[in-house]
Amino acid sequence: MWWIFIPIVIIGGTAITYFWDDIVNKFISWLNSRGLKVSSVRRAIAIFDKINVSMQRMVRITLKLELKNNYRPQTVETLYYSIDEIDDPDVINELMRRNTVTYTVKL
């Protein structure tokens, strides 16, 4: 009976990886478009805000970079996901407890 859970874990793990990979790819493409390398980044931040849009639970994700030569965080992009599209249970649990969650993203 335990073998039933193996595909579920694999599918769930793949979805989580895709979600975070999408965020990391946004950071990398922003850096590349400005001729910068990952080594020029002090910190990459993803700020998750739970919002309600037309009776739908949405998550706004603001991606910011702190560069080593500039102390002001620069907004890279703002993404919108339905809360159902986020398969990372840690993110969802934190959003349910608090309306805003900030994560440092490893590039």
HELIX and SHEET records of a PDB file:
HELIX    1   1 TRP A    2  ILE A    4  5                                   3    
HELIX    2   2 PHE A    5  SER A   33  1                                  29    
HELIX    3   3 VAL A   38  SER A   40  5                                   3    
HELIX    4   4 ILE A   83  GLU A   85  5                                   3    
HELIX    5   5 PRO A   89  ARG A   97  1                                   9    
SHEET    1   A 4 ASN A  70  SER A  82  0                                        
SHEET    2   A 4 GLN A  56  LEU A  67 -1                                        
SHEET    3   A 4 VAL A  41  VAL A  53 -1                                        
SHEET    4   A 4 THR A 100  VAL A 105 -1                                        
END                                                                             
